[in-house]
Amino acid sequence: MEVVGSNYPPPPFKVAMSKLVSFGTMGAVATTFFGEKMFEMLGTQRPEFVVSMQNNKMSSCMGAWFLGNTVSQNLLNTGAFEVYYDGEVIFSKLEEKRLPNIPEIIRSLDVAKLERASPRGGGGAVEPEAISDVERNPF
C-alpha cells in the first residue's frame, strides 16, 4: 500500500483574500520605505501613522510581515485530514470534526479491501464486526 500526502485545496474566496492580504503586507512595507515620496507625489501631507512607520522601519516591517503572513496562512488553512482508499473516502476530518485513531483507519481500510475483493464486484457492504481480530490488527 502506498501513502501519498497532499494539500486539501482551500475555497477560492479564501485564496483571493489571502492574496489581498499579501498585497496589503507589501503595501505596508513599501509605505514604510517610500511613504514620504508617495505622499509628496500625491501632493498631500503624510498621515501621522506613516511618519511613525518611517521612524520605526524595522518594527513596522517586521510587524507587517508577521501579521500579514499569519492572517494569510490562517485563511489558507482548511484543517482537512482526509483518508482515501482507491478513490473512496475512508475518513474525513471535515465531516467527523475530529481526527481518527490508528485502529479506526486500519478497520476502515480492511472493510474497503474486503468490499473490493467480494465476488459481487465491490457492491456488498461488509460490517466491521465481520473482520476477525487477526485481520484487524496486522501488527
N, C-alpha and C positions, 0 to 999 in steps of 0.2 A: 504494500500500500504506500502510495506517495502522498506526502503532506505538502501543500502549497499555500503559502501565506500571501495575502494581497490586501489592498486597501478597499474598504467599502466606500463607494462614491457618495459624497455629501450632496444635498439638494442644490440645484443650480442657483437658487436665490442666495443661499449662504456662500457659495463660491463667489458670486458677484459682490456680496457685501464684504467678503474678505479682501477682495481686490481693491475695493473702495477704501477700506481701512489702510491697506498698504500704500495707496496713493496719498492718503492723508498723512501717514507717517513720513513719507518722502517730502511732502509739502512742509511739514513742521521742521524737518531738518534743513530744507532749503531756506525757509524763513529765518531760521537761526543764523545762517551764514550770510544770506543775501537780503535780509529784510529791509535794511536801510536803503539799499539801491532800488528794491522793488517798490517801496512806498514813495521814494523820490521820483521814480519814473511815472508813478500814478498821480503824482502831484498832491499827495496827501501827507499828513503828519503820521509818524509811526505810533501805533497804539502802545500803551504802557506795557502790556504783556510781551510785545515784540522786543521792546527795549530790555525788559527783564530777561527774555530768552537770549538775547545777544550778549548781555553781560554775564550770563552763566551758560556759555556754549556747551561745555562738557555735560553738565547736568541736564540741560534741555535736550540734547541729542540722545543721551542715554535713556532719559525718561520717555521720550517719544518712541524710541526704538523698542524698549521693553514693553511699554503699554500697547503699542501697535501690534507687535508680534504676539503678545498674549491674547489680545482680542481676536486677531486673525486666526490663530490656532484653535481657539475655543469655538469659533464659527465653523471651522472645518472638521471638528471632532464629531463623529457620528456615534461613538460608543458601541459600535457593532462588534459582535463576535458571532459570526455565522459559520456553521459547520455543514458542509455538503458532502454527500457521497454519491458519486455517479450522477451529478446534477440534481439530486434530491436533497431537500433541507433536512438535516438530521437534528440540528439545534439552532435556534435563533434567539440571541440575547435581546434583539429588538422586540420580539414578540413575548418572550418569557419575562423580561425585565430583571434577569439575574444571569449569573454565569453558571455553566454546567459543572458537574463534578466528573472525574475520570470514569467511574463505573457507569454513569449515565451515558456518556459518549460511547463507551465500549458496547453497552447493551443496545443502544440505538444503531450502531454500526452492525452488530450481529443480526439484529432484526432486518436491517436493509439487505445484508448479504443473503439471508435466508429467503427473503422475498424475491430477490433476483434469481436465486437458484431453484425456486419452486417450479414444478412441471407445468404450471399454468402460465408461465412466462412473466412472472413477477406480479400478477394481478391479485394473488391471495395475500391477505394480511396475516402476519404472524404475531401473536401476542408475546410480550417479553417473558411471560411465565413459561412459554414453550421452550425456552432456551435452557439447557442444562447448566448446572454450576460450573462444569468444566469448560463449556463454551463461553460462559460469562467472564471467567477470569482466566485468560490465557497465560498469565504470569505465574 
